[in-house]
Amino acid sequence: MIRIQRNSLYILILYAVFVLISCEDNHHNETKFEWKEILNMPGTHIRSIIAKDSLLFASTLFHGVIVSSNSGKTWNEVNNGMANDRILCLVKDADIYAASRELYVYRSTNNGSTWNELNLGLPHYYGNLTSMAIRDSTLFVGAYEHGVIYSTDKGANWKKINNPALTYVNSLYVSESTVYAGTYDGLFICTINDSVWLPMHSALSELNVVTIERSGMDLFLGTAWSSRDSIIPGTNYMYTSYGELLGLNNELPNYGAYASCSYSENLFAGFYGDGLYWSTDGGNNWINISGGINYTDDLSGLYVTFISVIDSTLFVGSVGRIHTLPLSKLKEK
């Protein structure tokens, strides 16, 4: 049985409602920063970014994997061997792994020059490999309708975790020896290489968990709209190991968080249409740091698709764009 340590489990419950209404109140509170745009590629979404051997790799919809050797000044497509150009996520160890729609996973041993398809044992059709995580040579892949699949030999062989409740997986997060899976039916946990997944708590079973992030001993979850949600829309909560569900006082929007990232004491939350927020006190207080990011192609507001920190620099993806900001610049405000 997996035991949850006695530490606070903070849950940022952000109810995603896809309704175009005015976001002016949130935009008025933006703090201006000197963001640097390193990519402008109209007509696509930038879904993730990694760094390896002085190269930047980004996953995109409709342009596959793109690479930059000069800190984002120029980018080139590197899709040799790929049958699908809608890449949803990237992870790395000594190699690079890319997951796409229609249930493809690729591996590159030469920094993207060529890619080899890894056979998951699943038919290719319109479906999503929504997330990947890697820890101690074990590669985990989260799939919508297929749960969690993992490999311990660089994708040569795969095992499917058979849990009827662990089907619609949105996000994965690996911390030390524990794997967290965010699903349409709440949050599940297991130990690495364990075939038994357990729900975190019955109170979470009605939440559609989209993003997972850990900061210190606390776990933060961004949740999207679900027809079964019983939580009041727009309210954020702290869930403790004692079974308490407490309201958090913060300045976050009432819409769904779709991206998150933690680095040292910094916690970032990105919203689909409502910008980027930053906290340094465990999520109790937040600052809108979207000011200075160009999002003219993002319809009604900034649609954050990923957040990463690489070499003490914050990277933020959106519709066709990547912006960067040194973390030192945040401290100056």
Secondary structure, 3 states (H helix, E strand, C coil): CCCCCCCCEEECCCCCCCCCCCCHHHHHCCCECCCEEEEEEEEEEEEEEEEECCEEEEEEECCCEEEECCCCCCCEECCCCCCCCEEEEEEECCCEEEEEECCCEEEECCCCCCCEEECCCCCCCCCEEEEEEEECCEEEEEEECCEEEEECCCCCCCEECCCCCCCEEEEEEEECCEEEEEECCEEEEEECCCCCCEECCHHHCCCEEEEEEEECCEEEEEEECCCCCCCCCCCCEEECCCCCEEECCCCCCCCCEEEEEEECCEEEEEEECCEEEEECCCCCCCEECCECCCCCCCCCCCECCEEEEECCEEEEECEEEEEEEEHHHHHCC
